[in-house]
Amino acid sequence: MKPLYSGCILFLLALAVPGTAISGPTIIAGTDADNHPNPGTDFMAEAFNNLAPDVGNNNESVVCVGCDEAFGTDALGSFNTAVDDSDISDWDRHSLTDTGDIASFFENASSTINLDQTGIVYMPSAEGEVSGGISDDQVAVVNDYAAELDNFVGGAGVPDEGGGLFAQSQSQNFIEDGWGWLETLLPGLETHHNCFRIAACDDNELFLTDEGKAAFPNLTDDIISNATPWHTWFTGDLGGLEPLVEGVSDTGTGERSPVVIGGDAETTFEPSPVPAPASLGLLALGMLGLLTCRRAATGNG
């Protein structure tokens, strides 16, 4: 094989390698702990404590996307309580509820707080699960900016410089297209909704995995089980995320499924099966490269 032709093949193989989404510190919870303060907010505070040391962008601000104030136990109140009780109590905090403000935040076009100024992005449970929770319209905006969220937690390609992400239950029984952004980033993930409406699902008890015990050293099975009923569980391809908390999704078999999943810096998500525009450009470049290689191999050109 001619040296030039061999080099062309290596170049084309490099183009063929699919891109992957890289996550910074991430916790995805199928619980609505914000609707069960003390101990629910204890879990939330532990989640913030877990994420904060791995935030690599040096930003000390936490932003709640979709935390509205409402009557009684509400998303905003639980968010504030959890932050107050955590190691990030001295961080700046912001709550975004207007859909235009949320879009500007992800576009880094806000005069108040932008994604590139944020250390941790937090999303509360759906408004049907906690008063003042994230709404259909608000989660639709987040779904539209899944790529920007991925870039944020991935540190723009440098995972240990990424920000943190913490999201709670977005059960589609309560919110349209809940977890849409997550399913975009993890196309092999399957989300299952509303354990408490399924007879064979035990929504009252949760169990920390070994990874969960390491991630949340101040929590016990009893503490997290007292912040129930839980709603969403996950199956399929979790990418690089690990089960931190499990629940019994089938009482007949005793099968446990992940209810809280997470990972630290450099967590790898699976690549999307649909080529992004940038991938299509690489495909065109590859075709041009193949033509050039063929000419080089035959001596034409």
N, C-alpha and C positions, 0 to 999 in steps of 0.2 A: 504493500500500500504506500502510495506517495506520501511524504511527510506533510505536504500541504493539505492533502485530502484527509489524512488522519486528524489533523488539527481541526478541520472543518467539522468532522464527526463529533469530536469532543465538545465543540462550541454548541452544536445543535442539541446534544444531550443535555448540556447545561440549561439551554432554553426550555427543554421539555420538563424539567423538574418543577412540579406545581408549587405555588407559594402557599405558605401556611399562615394562619393567624396566630400571633403570639400574644399571650395574655400576661399581664402583671398580676399582682395579688388579687384574687377573685373569690367571692363567696356568693353562691346562688342557693337561696333557701326556698323550699316549698312550704314554708310555715308562714303564718301571719302573726308572728310574735309581737308585732306592734299593736295588735288588738288584745293582747294579754299582758299588760304591763306588770312587772314584778311577778313572775320571773321573765316574762318575754323581753323586757328591756334589758335584763341582765344578759340574755343571749346576745342581743344587739350590741351591747357595750363590749362583750367579749369578741364579737366579730370585728368591731372597729380596732380593738387592741391587737387582734391577729393581723389585720391588714397594714396598720400604720408603719411598723418597722420595715416592711418591704416596699413602701412607696418610694420610688427612686427619683422622682422629678423635683424633689425638694419643696413642693408646694404644701403649705399648711392651711388648707381650706377644704371643707367638706360641703358638698352640694347635694341637697335632696331634690330630685326631679319628681314632682308630683305630690309633695307634702302639703295638703291643705289643712287649714284649721276648721274644726267642726265641733258639734256638740258632743260632750262626753269624752270617752277615750278616742283620741284622734291621731292621725298619722304624724302630724307636725309635733304634737305634744310628746309622743313616744320617741320621735327622732331627737328632740331636744333633751329628753331625759337620758336617753342612751349615750348621747355625746357628753352630757354633763358627768355621767358616771364612768366615762372611759378615759383612756390615756390621751385622748385628743380634745379634752375639754377646753384647752386654750386655743384651739384652732378657730379660724374664722368659719362661720357657718352661713349658708344661704339656702333658701327654699324657692324653687321656681315652679309656678303653677300655670301661668299664661303660656299658651302653645307657641305664640310668637317669641316670647322670651326664651323658651326651651330651645327653639330652633336657632335663635341668635347665639345661645350658649354653645351649642355644638358647632356652629359656624365661626366661633371666636369673633363675633361681631357685636357683643353686648357691651354696654357701658358700665355694667354692674359686676358681673363675674363671667369669665369665659372658661372653656374646657382646658385651655393650656395654662390656666392659673389655678387649677384644681388638683388637690391631692387624692381625694376619694369621691367618687360618684355613688350616691345611694338612691335606691328606688324603693318606696314603701309597697305594702301589699295593695291589691286592687281595691277600689272604693267600695266594692260589694263585700269585702272582707274586713275592712277597717274604715271607720268614718274619716273622710278626707283623704282617702288613699288615691293612688294613681288612677286616672280615668281613661276611658276609651280614646279620647282625643289626645291625651298626653302620651299614652303609650304608642299611639300611631306615629307621633313625631319621633320618639326614640327608635321605633322600627325603621324609620326613614334614614336614621343616622347611625345604623349599626356599624358601618365602616369607620366612621369617626370615633365611635366608642372603642372599637377594636384597636385603632391607631393610638388612642389615649392609653389604654392599659398595656399596649405593646411597646410604649416608649418610642413610637415612630421607627420601629425596627431594632431598637435597643432595649430588650425586655427589662433589664435591671434599672432602666430609667423611666419605667411606666408608672401610671397612677393606679389606685385601687378601685375595685368595683364590688358593691354589695347590693344585692337585689332580693326582695322577698316575693311571696306568692303572687303570681299573675294568672291565676286559674281562669281558663276560658269560660267557666261557668259564670264568672262574675265580670269578665272584661273581654271585649272583642279583640282578637289577635294578640292576646297575652303571650309573653315569651317569644314573640315574633323575631325580635332582634337576636335572641339567644339561638333560635333555630336557624337563623341565617349564618351565625358564626360556627355553629355545631350542627351541620346538616344531617348527621347521623344520630342525633339525639332525639329521643321520643319523650314528650311530656304527657303525663297522665293527670287528670284533673278531678279534684273534689273527692278525696278519700271518704269523707264523712257521708257521702251520698251512696256509697257502695257497700253493700251488706258484708262482703267478704274482706273488707279493708278495716284494719284497726287504727282509728285516727286518734287514739288517746295515749299511745305509748310510743316513745322514741328511744333510740339506742345510739350512743356515741361509738363510732368505730375506733380502732387504734389511732388512726390518723386524726380523727375528731378529738380524741383525748389530748393529743399533742397540740392541736390547734387551739383548743378551748380548755386550758388546764383548770380553770375555776368553775367549770360546769360539770354536772353529773346527769345521769339518765333521768333522775327524779326531777331535777330543775327544768330540763328541756321538755319533759313530758307534762309538766304543769303549765306549759305555754301552748296547749293544744285546744281544740282539734287542729291537726295539720291538714293540708289540702293537696299539694302537688307532689308527685314522685317522678323519678327519671329513670329511663332505661335506654338501651341502645348504646351508641358510641359516645362516651363522655369526653372524648379527646384526651387531653392531659389532666383533666380535673379528676379528683378522687372523692369517693363517698366519705363524708365526715359524720353524717347522722343518717341512720336508717330507720324505717318503720315497716311494720308487717302489712304488706299490700295484699296478701292472700292468707286469711286465717285458716283456710282448709289445708294448705300445705305448709304454713308457717314461713312462707317466703318473705324475706326482707328485701326492700328496695331502697335505693338512695333517695333521701328527702332533702338533705343539704349536701351540696358538692362544692368543691373549692380547690384552689391551688395557689402556690406562691409565685414569685417572679419566675419567668421563663416557662410558664405553663404553655403547652402547645395545643391549639385547637386543630381540628381536622380541616383540610382545605375544602372550599365550596365546590360542588360538582358542576356549577355553572360558571363558564369562563367570564371573568371580569373584563371590562373594556381594555385594561392594561394587558391582560393575557391575550386578547385578540391581536393586539399590536405585536406582541412577541411572536404569535403564530405567523403573522405576515412577514416579520423579520426572518423567522426560521425558514419559510418557503423561499425567500430571496436568497438566504444563505445556502440552501440546498441546491438551487440552480447554479450558484457560483461554484460550489464544491464539485458539481458534476462537470462543469466546464473545465475546472482545474484538473480533474482526473483524466479528462479526455484530451487535454491540451488545447481546447478551444477557448476563445475568449477575446 
